[in-house]
Amino acid sequence: MMSERAVDAEKSLDLLWQRVRQRGDLPGFSKVVGAILGAMRGEDANEFNMTRTVLSDPTLTQKVLRLANSPMYSVFGQNISTVSEAVMVLGTESIGHLALGLKLVDGLAVASSDSSMARNEMEKAVLAGHIGRQVASAASARDAEQAVVCSMLHGLGRMMVAFYLSETWQVIQRECGGDSAAEDAASRRLLGLGLDAVGRAVALKWGLPSTLVDTLADVAPKVLDEPLNHNDWLAAVSTMSSRCAEVLFKEAPGSTVLPPGLARLARDYAGMLGVDAAQLLTAVQTARKTGGEEAAPALPSAKAVAARSGISVLQNGKPTNAAQLLSRGVAEMEELLKTASTAQMMSLALETLFKSLGFSHAAAFQRVQKDARYVARMCLGNGLQEVVQRLTFDDAYQPDVFHAALANDKMVFVDNARDPSFINKLPRWWKDAVPSARSFVVMPLTVNRLPMGFLYGDWDVTVASSKIDNAEVTPLNEIRALLVRALDSQRMVEMGWRGQR
C-alpha cells in the first residue's frame, strides 16, 4: 500500500505539472532542448546539429565561444572564433551540457519574469554556476563545464516551486528564513518530498541526461574513506556552490568581506572535493567578483529573453571586415586539416562563410553518386532547415547557374537573382526553397575533375545589398582548396561525408 507521504509527493508533483500547463511551459524549451539532447545522444549529424542549435541563439553562441576561449580551456588555445571549432575541441557532449544549462536558465528567466521570488532563485542559480566553474578550475577537474551546468541547475526544484507553487514557497520561506536544512524539512512536510527531489522529478520529466539528474541530489558534507566518483563529485560541487550562492545572496550590497558562513562550507566540503579549504574560499571570492561583473550578460532581463525567444535575429548583411574574417577562418581550417574529419571541415567552412559574409542562408550540398543527385547535408539560416527536403536536384546537366558552376569548377556570384533576364537560369527547386533571396554565391568542390558538391550562401531582400569583393576572392578560394584536400585525403568520394548521412 502506498504510504501517505508517497501519496502527498505524487499529488504535489501532479499539482506542479498542472500549474506548468496552466501558466505555460518554458518558451521554446521543448524544440531547442530536444535538438541539444539529440546531438548529445549521437543522432545523425550530431556535430553539425549541435553547431546549428547553438548558432540559432546569438546569446548562446556568445557564451559558448566565451567559455571555449576562457582560461579553463587554455590548453586548446585562445583563438576559437566559431562554434564548429568549439565543438571540435571541447566535444559535442561538453558543448551540449553548457547549451542545455543556459537554455534552461534563459527559459526559466522568461517564466519567472512576474515573480520576484523565482527571480531571486534564478540569480542564485547563475551565481552558483560561477562558483562551480571556479571550484572546478581549482580542482583541475576534467569536464569542468559539467560542474558549471550542474551547479546552475542544482536549484531547479527551488526555482520551479518558487514560480509554479508560490503559495507553498512563501510558507517555506516564512518558516525557515533561508536555512537550507530547515527548508528541506519544510518542503518534505508540505510537499512530501525535498526540494532537490522536486528538481530531479522535473529533470526526469524533461528527459535530461541521467548523469545530470543524479547531480541534482543534495550531498551533505562527510568524511570519506576514498575519493568520490565523478557523478558524486559533481553533486557535491553543485551542493556546495548552491549553498555558497545562498550565503552570498544575503550579504550587504558592496560588502568586501566574505560572510563567515562561507568558511564553514569550505571546511565542510574541502575533503570531499579534494581541494584545500583556502583554495575553495579563493574560488568563491573570484566567482563573486566575476559574477558581479557578468551579472547583466549572465542573466538577461526577462523582456530581452522573451524578445528573442523563438525568433532568429536578422543579419545586417556583410560585415565591413569580411575579408579579415574569412582569412581568420582559413587559418583555423589549415590548423585543423590534419586532425579534423571531412564533416568537421565542412561544418567549420560553412559557419565561417555564414558569419564572415553575413549570409541570410548557407548550405553545404553533397553529390550522392548512387542516387545521381545533389543533396543539402548542412544548413544555416532562418527557416532553411524547415525546407531542407527541397534542397536537392538531379546531377544530370541542366542549363542553370548551379550546373554551370559545377561543370566549370568556378565560383559564381549572382548579384541580382530577381533580374527578369536571369530568371530562366534559376532552377525551380531554388525558387521554391529560398524565394526571398536576392543575391547568392556558389562554390563548387571538385576532386580530380569530379564534382563532389558545393557550398551555397545568399543574402535575402531583408538585408543590405551585398556582393563579393576582390579582397574576399582569395580567402574564399583558399577555403575551397582546403575542403577539396580534405575530401581527397580522407577518401570520402564513395561513402559520403562521414557523420552527415
Disulfide bonds with the S-S distance in Angstrom:
none
